[in-house]
């Protein structure tokens, strides 16, 4: 391949990574603002999260268009192929995380009109902060190509699951002890599940960071069961978001 063509290809790969980084930053902001809306019972912030969701979708479409172009015109092999294919999956995972943030914002609007135990809301916020920190770290790992940092995020999924399980039991206890809390706690349960699922997608991204660099994910079983699977070494597919 001529040198100028190789340079153009490298530039296109860099642009693809830049689009994903932009999408990741926006997704992180969406998650942070949805948690703030819940914490402060601020419906205006929640509405903004909902309104901004199409921006994430547009970036996801941009990633798809860029990857299709690269596959069609460049016919990449080996590492370059892994980078392109994993980019599609990372963008899809980010799009789902943003959707969970949007759903959390929607429920926070409804929750602002009913009562819910303050400690349970604090528990949701704690769970969300864990996921948001993991998302930030995995985006840093992506930008730096840092497999060790991605692995650290992957291993922290167990803590997120433990906090979610404890929060779920706490919400059940509130509902059993005081039926007046059932409506509010039900919304909080859905929020907690949304955030926990966002955490699963963060873990998927961590596996994809490893796949981009090494050709495989993390070989050990995850700290918990998950639908996320990664390809065996040398294959051309990464984890499923």
N, C-alpha and C positions, 0 to 999 in steps of 0.2 A: 504494500500500500504506500503511495507517495507520501513524503513527509508532510506536505501541506494538508493532505487528507487526514493523516493521523492527528495533526494538531487540531483540525476542525472537530474530529471525533472526540478528542479530549475536552475540548471546549463545550461540546454538547453534553458530555457526561457531567461536567462541572455545573452546567446550567440545570441539569436534572436534579443534582444534589442540592443546589441552591433553592429550587422550588420546593423540595421536600422539607428543607430546613425552615423555609418561610411558613409552610403549612404546619410544621410542628410547633413553631412559635405561636401561631394563631390558635392552634388547638390547646396549647398550654394555657393561654390567656382565657379561652372560653371556659376551661375547667375551673380556673381560679375564680373567674367572675361568677360562675354558677354557685360556687361554694360561698362566695361573699354575699350573693343575693339571699341565700338561705340563712346565713349567719346574722345578717343585718335586717332580714325580712324586708328587703328592698325590691319591690316589684319592677321598678324602672331598670335596675341592673339586669334582672331576669329577662325582661323584654328585650334588652339590647343583645343578650346572649342568643336569644331566639332569632332576632333580626340578622345577626352576623353569621349565622350558620351557613347560608349560601356561599359566603366567601371561602369557607373551607371546602365546600363541594366544588367550587370553581377551580381551586388549586388541585384537587384530586383529579379533575378532568384534564387539567394542564399536564399533570404527571403522566396520565394515560396517553395523551396525545404525543408527548415527547418520547415515551418508551416505544410506542408503535412506530414512530418515525425512525428511531434508532435501530429497531429490529428489522424494519423493512429495507432501509437504505445502507446500513453498515454491516449487517450479518455478523454480529459480534460472536466471539468464542471465549471459552474459559472464564477468566476473572471478569471481563467486561460483560459477558452474558449474565453472570451471577449478579453483578451490580444492577443491571437493567431489570432483571426479573424480580429481584428483591425490592427494588424501588416501587414497583406496582403494589406489592404486598404491604410495604411500610405505609404507603399513602392510604391504602384501604383501611389499615388499622387505625391510622390517625383520624380518618373520616368517621369511623365508628366511635372513637373516643369523643369526638366533637358531638356526635349524635347523643351520646349518653349525657354529655354536659348540657345539651339543649333540653333533653327530657328532664334532667334534674332541675333546670331553671323553670320549666313549665310547672312541675309539681311544687316548687317553692312559691309560686304565685298562688296556687290553690291553698297551700299550707298557711300562707299569710292571713287567710280568712278563717282559720280554725286554730284550736289549741293543740300544743304538743309539748311533752316534757323537755325542759331546757337542757337537761343532761343528755337526752337522746339526740337533740340537735347538735350538741357539742361532740357527741360520738360520731355523727355523720361527718362533721367538720374534720375530726381527727383522721378518719378513714380517708377522706378526700385529700388531706394534706400529704398523707403517705403516698397516695397514687400520684399526686401532682409532683412531689419530689422525685419519685421514680421516673415519671415522664421526662422531667427536666434532665435527669441524669442519663437517661437512655438517648435523648436527643444530643447531649454532649458526646456520648459514646459514638453515636452515628457520625457526627461532624468530625470527630478525631480518629475514627476507625479503631476505637479502643475496645478490643474484645474483652479484656479483663474488667473494664468498667461495666460493659454490657452484662457480663456474667454476674457481677455484684447485684445489678438490678434484678436479674433473673432469680437469684437466690432470695431476694427480699420479698418475693411474692408470697412466701409462707407467712410472713408477718402480716401482710395485708389480709390474707385469708383468715388468720386468727382473730384479727380485730373485727372483721366482718361477722364471723361466727358469734363472737361475744356480743356484738351490737344487735344481731338478730334475736338472740336469747333475751337480751335486755328489753327489746321492744315487745316481745311476746309477754314478758312479765308485766310490763306496764298495762297492756291490754287486758290481761286476765284480772289484774288488781283493780282497774278502773275502766269500765266500759266507755266512759266519756272520752277516753284517749284513743279509741279504736280508729277513728277516721284519720286523725293526725299521724298516728303510728303506722298505719297502713301506707300512707304516702311516704313516710320515712323508710319503711321497708323497701319500697320500690326504688327509692333514691339510693339506698345502701347497695342494692343489687346492681343498679346502673354503675355505681362507682367501682364496685368489685369487678364487674365485667370490663370496665375501662382498664383496671389493673391487669387483667388477663391479656388485653391487647398490648399493653406496655411490655409485658413479658414476651409476647410474640415478637415485638420489635427488637428486643434484646437478642433473641435467637437469630433474627435476620441480620443483625449487625455481625454476628459471628459467621453466619453463612456467607455474607459478602466477602469477608476476609479470608476464610479458611475452607469454604466449600461444605461446611456442615454446621449444625447447631451444637447444643451442649448434649453430650452423649448420655449423661446420667438421667434418671427419671426426674421429672420436675418435683419440687417440694410437695406438689399436690396434683391430683389428676386434672387434665385439661384437654381440650380438643385441639390445642396447638400441637402440630406435628412438624418435624423438620425433615428435610431430605437427607438421605444417606450421602456420605462423602462422594463427590464427583458428579452428583445429579444436578439437574438444572432447575430445581424448584426449591423454594425455601419454606419456612413455616406458614401455616395457614392462619390468617388473622381471624 
